[in-house]
């Protein structure tokens, strides 16, 4: 099988879920949904190059995601089991098993490198309910950065008002959210032209949709990589 690298998740493909709530604050988890998995499988292997099936084994629902190997003329399979869902049990297990099987193919595996995300009470709305606390705030991933090892090293989360409630700064980077200027974009476009590297390769590598979304930290990493790339033959 021709090795194809699964691209990293973009910020707009990652969702935030409240994991725990107390009177002191809330913790968040990062996750992806099944539609993201389907989109990335389509992008990487084409819509006809993969398939999914489900199988019940000892009461547990498993999903098998297969990718076609044109060189061997056969399907390569990876499988995982779904977790228990207390609402719409069968649908929940089907979706969960599919997402887990996709992680086996590498989709969203980088989310396992996320830091512990804690939002203190001053940044969220916490309400008492019976004998517990609840939080109905909505959160979004504004930006995310990855290392060469595909690990999360920069992360900015905002609330529904667009206010930053959490920020993980890249090590030794004072401001991770500072965006590139028109001058930076002209320089990187010049390097892309010199090397013949497709702009899509850079966008997918850093989980963004446009060069304008680049932070200075990502720009510097991309330019460093391009500088080591030979000039495209005329």
Buried (B, 14 or more C-beta within 10 A) or exposed (E): EEEEEBBBBBBBBBBBEBEEBEEEBBBBBBBBEBEBBBEBBEEBBEEEBBBBEBEEEEEEBBBBBBBBEEEEEEBEBBBBBBEEBEEEEEEBBBBBBBBBBBBBBBBBBBBEBBEEBBBEBEBBEBEEEEEEBEBEBEBBBBBBBBBEEBEBBBBBBBBEEEEEBBBBBBEEBEEBBEBBEEEBBEBBEEBBEBBEBEEEEBBBBBBBEEBEBBBBBBBBBBBEBBEEEEEEEE
